[in-house]
Amino acid sequence: MLTNLTLSVTDRVATITVNRPDKLNALNAVTIGELGQVIDEVRSRDDIGGAILTGAGKAFVAGADISELASQQPLDAKQRALRGQAIFARFESSPKPIIAAVNGFALGGGCELAMSCHLRIASEFAKFGQPEVKLGICPGYGGTQRLPRLIGKGRALQLLLTGEMIDAAEAYRIGLVNRVVPAAELLSTAVAMIRAMLVNGPLALGLCIEAVNRGYDGSLEDGLNLEANHFALLSGTKDMAEGTAAFMAKRPAAFEGR
């Protein structure tokens, strides 16, 4: 039973909504736990091919719940960070594509959550930042690691060390988001993008995600070897036979994920 999130599924596309608008969808312990439940459900359900993650009201996720952080001790803090990191990693490693539809504030843990998704689409009103240093702490859910990987070390350090907030246009300029669209078109754009992915082979989607994630931090040689292995593995699937046959017959492919 979910209390702080909602999950709906339409034609293989799941929509996950963080639903604490009175708290700007702040990530308290319950919400983090429910994110773990939901991503596990998305990954395991055969009727879901991909997911969109968004927030209710005027925020995507405005950060952590400061009332919980204020009283934490070092050991509690480490466990909180490790738990959040593990759950966010399940979004990042999902073989099913996940798009963050950032409708408003994505600050602190909210920015970290968006970065754990495969792509980010922002409304014109979205705001991004890692303001943890203003509280005397640093990010705990992957911000110091994913942000420089997405936008480069220098830009990441600027955001991390100043705690400044940037708008959607700047987030797009520096490569933090893939697209910026009018607010009224945010969800429809995200749905259209994920449907463009879901017409493709699901096994191929999953292995593309895995190859990028595993190869990004390694050597080019290791990454290329991983890619070759995935290329070989997919060449033995029924989906590959169907995809090539459909191409030559000039018809849509009917992939089965096997």
C-alpha positions in Angstrom: 0.0 0.0 0.0 1.5 3.3 -1.1 0.9 6.5 0.9 3.3 9.0 -0.6 3.5 7.7 -4.2 1.0 6.7 -6.9 1.6 4.2 -9.7 -0.6 3.9 -12.8 0.0 1.8 -16.0 -1.4 2.6 -19.4 -0.4 0.6 -22.5 2.9 -0.6 -21.0 3.9 2.8 -19.7 4.0 3.2 -15.9 3.6 6.7 -14.4 5.2 7.1 -10.9 4.1 10.2 -9.1 5.7 11.4 -5.8 2.6 12.7 -4.0 3.4 14.9 -1.0 2.5 18.2 -2.6 2.0 19.9 0.8 5.7 19.0 1.6 6.9 19.8 -1.9 7.3 16.0 -2.3 10.3 16.0 0.1 12.0 12.6 0.5 11.3 11.3 4.0 12.1 7.7 5.0 8.6 6.5 4.0 8.9 8.0 0.5 12.3 6.6 -0.1 11.1 3.1 1.0 8.1 3.4 -1.4 10.4 4.4 -4.2 12.2 1.1 -3.6 8.9 -0.8 -3.7 7.7 0.9 -6.9 10.9 0.5 -8.9 11.0 -3.2 -8.0 7.4 -3.5 -9.2 8.1 -1.7 -12.4 11.1 -3.9 -13.1 9.2 -7.2 -12.4 5.9 -6.6 -14.1 5.5 -8.0 -17.6 2.9 -5.5 -18.5 5.3 -2.5 -17.9 7.9 -1.7 -20.6 9.1 1.6 -19.2 8.3 4.3 -16.7 7.9 8.1 -16.2 8.7 9.6 -12.8 7.2 12.9 -11.9 5.9 14.9 -8.9 2.5 16.2 -7.8 1.9 20.0 -7.5 4.7 22.5 -8.1 7.6 20.3 -7.2 9.3 17.2 -8.7 11.0 16.6 -5.4 12.3 19.6 -3.4 14.9 17.7 -1.5 15.1 15.6 1.7 12.8 16.0 4.6 14.9 18.4 6.7 12.9 17.5 9.9 14.4 14.0 9.7 17.9 15.2 8.9 18.0 17.7 11.7 18.3 15.0 14.5 20.3 12.4 12.7 23.7 11.1 14.1 26.6 10.0 11.9 25.8 6.3 11.9 22.1 7.0 11.1 23.2 9.4 8.4 25.4 6.8 6.7 22.6 4.2 6.8 20.2 6.8 5.3 22.7 7.6 2.5 23.4 3.9 1.7 19.7 3.1 1.7 18.9 5.9 -0.7 21.9 5.2 -2.9 20.8 1.5 -3.3 17.3 2.5 -4.2 18.3 5.1 -6.7 20.8 2.6 -8.2 17.8 0.4 -9.0 16.3 3.1 -11.1 19.6 3.7 -12.9 20.2 0.0 -13.6 16.7 -0.8 -14.6 16.6 -2.6 -18.0 13.4 -0.8 -18.7 13.8 2.9 -19.7 12.9 5.5 -17.1 12.3 9.1 -17.8 12.2 11.8 -15.2 9.5 14.4 -16.1 10.7 17.3 -14.0 7.7 19.5 -13.4 9.1 21.9 -10.8 11.7 22.0 -8.0 14.3 19.2 -8.3 16.7 20.1 -5.4 19.0 18.0 -3.3 17.6 14.5 -3.2 15.2 15.4 -6.0 18.0 16.4 -8.3 19.8 13.1 -7.3 16.6 11.1 -8.1 16.2 12.7 -11.5 19.8 12.0 -12.3 19.3 8.3 -11.5 16.8 8.1 -14.3 18.0 7.4 -17.8 16.7 10.7 -19.3 15.3 13.9 -18.0 12.7 16.1 -19.6 12.0 19.4 -17.8 9.1 21.8 -17.9 10.0 25.5 -18.5 9.3 26.1 -14.7 11.7 23.4 -13.5 14.6 24.3 -11.1 17.6 22.2 -10.3 20.3 22.4 -7.6 22.3 20.6 -4.9 22.0 23.0 -2.0 23.2 20.6 0.7 26.2 22.7 1.6 23.8 25.4 2.8 22.8 22.9 5.5 26.4 22.1 6.4 26.3 18.7 4.7 27.0 17.2 1.3 24.8 15.2 -1.0 24.1 11.7 0.2 22.2 10.0 -2.6 24.8 10.2 -5.4 24.9 13.9 -6.3 28.7 14.2 -6.0 29.1 11.2 -8.4 26.4 11.5 -11.0 26.4 15.2 -11.4 30.1 15.4 -12.7 29.5 12.4 -14.9 26.6 14.2 -16.5 27.9 17.8 -16.8 31.6 17.7 -16.1 33.7 18.2 -13.1 34.0 22.0 -13.2 30.3 22.7 -13.6 29.4 20.1 -11.1 31.7 21.6 -8.5 30.2 25.0 -9.1 26.7 23.8 -8.3 27.9 21.6 -5.4 30.0 24.3 -3.7 27.8 27.3 -4.2 24.5 25.4 -3.6 23.0 27.6 -6.3 19.7 26.9 -8.1 19.5 26.9 -11.9 16.6 27.1 -14.2 15.5 24.6 -16.9 17.2 26.5 -19.7 20.6 26.5 -18.0 20.1 22.8 -17.0 19.6 22.1 -20.7 22.6 24.2 -21.8 25.0 22.3 -19.5 23.6 18.9 -20.4 21.7 18.1 -17.2 18.4 17.6 -19.0 17.6 16.2 -22.5 14.8 18.6 -23.4 12.8 21.6 -22.0 9.2 21.8 -23.0 6.1 23.9 -22.0 4.6 22.7 -18.7 1.4 21.7 -20.4 3.3 19.4 -22.7 5.7 17.8 -20.2 3.9 14.5 -19.6 2.8 14.0 -23.2 6.4 14.6 -24.4 7.7 12.1 -21.9 5.1 9.5 -23.0 5.9 10.1 -26.7 9.6 9.7 -26.0 9.2 6.5 -24.0 6.8 5.0 -26.6 9.4 5.7 -29.2 11.7 3.5 -27.2 9.2 0.7 -26.5 8.6 -0.1 -30.2 12.2 -1.4 -30.1 13.4 -4.7 -28.8 13.2 -4.9 -25.0 16.2 -7.1 -24.7 18.2 -4.6 -26.8 17.0 -1.7 -24.7 18.1 -3.4 -21.5 21.5 -4.3 -22.8 22.1 -0.8 -24.2 21.4 0.6 -20.7 23.7 -2.0 -19.1 26.5 -1.4 -21.6 26.4 2.4 -21.1 26.2 2.1 -17.3 29.0 -0.5 -16.9 31.2 0.8 -19.6 31.1 4.5 -18.7 33.5 4.4 -15.9 35.9 1.8 -17.3 38.4 1.8 -20.0 37.4 2.1 -23.7 38.8 -1.4 -24.3 36.7 -3.0 -21.6 33.6 -1.1 -22.8 34.1 -2.2 -26.3 34.5 -5.8 -25.2 31.3 -5.6 -23.2 29.5 -4.1 -26.2 30.7 -7.0 -28.4 29.5 -9.5 -25.9 26.1 -7.9 -25.8 26.0 -7.7 -29.6 26.7 -11.4 -29.8 24.2 -12.3 -27.1 21.4 -10.4 -28.8 22.3 -12.0 -32.2 21.0 -15.3 -30.8 17.6 -14.1 -29.8 14.2 -14.4 -31.4 13.9 -10.6 -31.2 16.9 -10.2 -33.5 15.5 -12.6 -36.0 12.1 -10.8 -35.9 13.7 -7.4 -36.1 15.8 -8.2 -39.2 12.9 -10.1 -40.9 10.6 -7.1 -40.2 13.1 -4.7 -41.7 13.5 -6.7 -44.9 9.7 -7.2 -45.2 9.2 -3.4 -44.5 6.7 -4.1 -41.7 6.7 -3.2 -38.0 8.5 -5.7 -35.8 6.6 -7.7 -33.2 9.2 -8.1 -30.4 8.6 -10.6 -27.6 11.5 -10.0 -25.4 13.2 -13.4 -26.0 
